[in-house]
Amino acid sequence: MGHTETLTFRQATEKDTALILSLIKELAVYEKMENEVIATEATLREWLFTKPKAEVLIGETEDKAHKLLSACQ
């Protein structure tokens, strides 16, 4: 049998701001929309933690972040 990894989800914290931005930029590159990303760590910190406008869940396997899920309020 092949190796299987467990995918777990956790609520993002302010410490994840740089990771969240890197995942957004990675997706933008994949979608050929990297010039459309206007977010910065400062704006994400405000929008997600200081004056929350959205929530983020991060999917991980063995301490590696793979996915980003967002829900706007």
N, C-alpha and C positions, 0 to 999 in steps of 0.2 A: 504494500500500500504506500501511497505517497505521503509526504509530509503535509500536515494541515496546521494552519495557524488560526488562533482565535482572534476574531475582530471584536474589540470592545469600543464603546463610545463613552466619552466623558464631556462634561460641561467645560467649555473653555474658561480660562482665568486670564487676568490681566497679564500674567507672565507669558501667555501664549501669543501676545500681540504680533511679535515679529514672525512667528510661525504662521499665523493666520494670513498676514500680508504676503508671505512667500508662497503660500498655497493659492491665494487669489492670483498672484502674478504668474504662477505656473499654469493655472487654468487659462488665463488670458493668452499666454503664449500658445498653448495648445489650440485655442479657438481663433488664433491669429488676430487678437484684439488687445495686444499688450499696450498699444498707444491709448487705449480707452481707460486704463486704470489710473484713477486720480487719488485713490486712498493713500494715506501715509500711516505710519505707526501712530502718530498723534491723533489723526482723525478716527482711526479705528478704536483707539483707546476711549475717545469721547463717545463715539456711537455705540460701542459695545459695553462699556463699563461705567463711565461717568454719567452720561445721559442716555441710558440704553434705548436704542431703537431696534435692536435685533439681538438674537441669541445665537451662539455658535456651539455646535457639538463637533468634537474631533474624533474621528475613527482611527484607532491604532492597533497595530499588531506588534507584539514584542517591543514596546517602547518606540515604535516608528510611526509617525503620523502619516496617514495615507489619504484621508478624506476630510472634507470640510462640509458641514451641513449648517445652513443658516435659516433662521425663521424670523421674519420681520414682524414687529408689533404693530 
